[in-house]
Amino acid sequence: MFTDEEKKQVDRQAQLTYGVTAIIPEYDPKVIVEFSSRLYTRAKSYVAFYTLVLGFIGGVASMFFWGNDLFSFFVGALFCGAVGYAIGSEKAFRLKLEAQMALCQLQIAENTKR
């Protein structure tokens, strides 16, 4: 991305301003693709995690408040699991959006090269 002269200029400016040597990494599109892939994997796990954890907590809490039977556990688990699914889905959507924005920036960079 940067020419050797531009790298030297940035390095000189960093040396004068901060007293350090500038490190300019090379552009690697594979990093962005890997980042997006990891975000999608994490998004899938968010939905399952929030559904299961909140479902279990809701089941135990409902047994504590409404009686120590299995029906109370299932009602609380179902209700809180649905809330957990909604929360997990929203968090997963944000991660997927971030992944899509990264991939969009990658596509813009590839189109700009042409």
C-alpha positions, -999 to 999 in steps of 0.1 A, spaced: 0 0 0 27 25 10 58 32 -11 92 31 4 94 68 4 61 72 22 72 46 48 104 66 54 85 98 58 61 83 84 90 68 102 108 102 103 77 119 116 72 93 143 108 96 153 106 134 156 73 135 173 73 106 196 109 93 196 99 59 183 102 40 151 70 36 132 59 1 122 37 0 92 23 -36 86 15 -47 51 -21 -50 40 -34 -86 42 -70 -93 32 -69 -128 47 -69 -112 81 -102 -95 74 -118 -126 61 -106 -146 92 -119 -118 114 -154 -120 98 -154 -158 100 -147 -156 137 -174 -131 143 -199 -153 126 -188 -183 147 -191 -162 179 -226 -150 167 -239 -185 165 -226 -193 200 -242 -162 215 -277 -173 206 -272 -208 221 -254 -195 252 -280 -169 261 -309 -192 254 -295 -221 276 -281 -200 304 -312 -178 308 -334 -208 304 -317 -226 332 -317 -196 355 -353 -190 348 -362 -226 355 -344 -226 388 -358 -193 398 -394 -204 390 -389 -235 411 -378 -213 439 -408 -190 437 -437 -213 425 -429 -247 439 -403 -274 437 -419 -293 408 -408 -300 372 -437 -281 356 -425 -249 373 -390 -255 361 -401 -260 325 -424 -229 325 -397 -207 338 -371 -222 315 -393 -217 285 -401 -181 292 -366 -171 302 -351 -192 274 -372 -172 249 -360 -139 264 -324 -153 262 -329 -162 226 -341 -127 218 -311 -111 236 -287 -136 220 -301 -130 186 -297 -92 190 -261 -95 200 -255 -120 172 -270 -96 147 -246 -69 158 -216 -92 154 -229 -103 119 -233 -66 110 -197 -59 121 -185 -88 100 -204 -76 70 -190 -41 74 -154 -55 74 -161 -76 43 -177 -46 26 -145 -26 33 -125 -54 19 -146 -54 -13 -142 -16 -16 -104 -20 -13 -104 -47 -40 -126 -26 -63 -103 4 -58 -73 -16 -69 -88 -21 -104 
